[in-house]
Amino acid sequence: MKKTIGFALLIAATCAAIGAAATKCRYCQSTSYGSCSYSPHGKHEHVDTSERCEFCGSRSYGSCNYSPHGKHRHGHGDSKCIWCGSRSYGTCNYSPHGKHEL
């Protein structure tokens, strides 16, 4: 039983590592986050899903230390706002320009 649980945890950790390393910066193809000398705004920017921030890989919304806007920005998809995750239109408290962007 302990071997089965350990094996399951190992597989889960491996899948998480593979999923996290799957995205690359659109300017330099690095898997890192943070400063990028090839980016026009000086930050790595990953092409990612609506589930993760393109600047840091976090699933959170709100403040982001890696973003040039200071806010997490998720990838497009699933008809959700890239700044807050809402499926609504109109005002967005997390967006730098104050509007939801789907």
C-alpha positions in Angstrom: 0.0 0.0 0.0 2.8 2.5 0.9 4.6 1.7 -2.4 1.4 2.4 -4.3 0.8 5.8 -2.6 4.5 6.7 -3.1 4.3 5.8 -6.7 1.1 7.8 -7.2 2.7 10.8 -5.6 5.8 10.4 -7.8 3.6 10.3 -10.9 1.6 13.4 -9.8 4.8 15.3 -9.1 6.3 14.3 -12.5 3.1 15.4 -14.3 3.1 18.7 -12.5 6.8 19.3 -13.4 6.2 18.4 -17.0 3.1 20.7 -17.2 4.9 23.6 -15.6 8.0 23.3 -17.9 5.9 22.9 -21.0 5.5 26.7 -21.7 8.3 28.9 -23.0 8.8 32.6 -23.3 7.5 33.9 -26.6 10.6 36.1 -27.0 13.5 33.8 -26.1 12.0 30.3 -25.6 13.3 30.1 -22.0 11.2 28.2 -19.5 12.1 30.8 -16.8 10.1 33.6 -15.5 11.3 37.1 -14.6 13.7 39.3 -16.6 14.1 38.7 -20.4 16.6 40.8 -22.4 14.7 39.9 -25.7 11.3 41.2 -24.5 10.2 44.7 -25.4 9.1 45.2 -21.7 12.0 43.3 -20.2 10.0 40.4 -18.8 9.6 36.8 -19.9 6.1 36.3 -21.4 4.8 32.7 -21.7 2.1 31.6 -24.1 -0.1 29.8 -21.7 -3.7 28.7 -21.0 -6.4 30.6 -19.2 -5.4 28.7 -16.0 -2.0 30.4 -15.5 -0.4 33.9 -15.5 1.7 34.5 -18.6 4.4 36.3 -16.6 4.9 34.1 -13.5 2.9 30.8 -14.0 0.7 31.4 -11.0 -3.0 30.4 -10.9 -3.8 33.6 -9.0 -5.2 36.9 -10.1 -4.3 40.4 -8.8 -0.8 41.6 -8.1 2.2 40.0 -10.0 5.8 40.9 -9.3 6.9 39.6 -12.8 4.3 41.5 -14.9 5.2 44.8 -16.5 1.6 45.9 -15.6 2.0 44.7 -12.0 -1.0 42.4 -12.5 -1.3 38.7 -13.3 -2.4 38.2 -16.9 -3.7 34.7 -17.9 -3.8 33.3 -21.4 -6.9 33.6 -23.5 -9.4 30.8 -23.6 -12.5 29.5 -21.9 -14.3 32.8 -22.4 -12.7 34.2 -19.2 -11.3 37.6 -18.5 -7.4 37.4 -18.8 -7.1 39.8 -15.8 -9.6 38.3 -13.3 -11.1 35.1 -14.6 -14.7 36.4 -14.8 -16.9 35.5 -17.6 -18.6 38.9 -17.4 -18.3 42.1 -19.5 -17.7 45.6 -18.3 -15.7 46.8 -15.3 -12.7 44.8 -14.1 -10.9 45.7 -10.9 -7.7 43.8 -11.9 -7.3 45.0 -15.4 -4.9 47.9 -16.0 -7.4 49.6 -18.2 -10.4 48.8 -16.0 -12.3 46.6 -18.4 -12.7 42.8 -18.7 -10.8 41.4 -21.6 -11.9 37.9 -22.8 
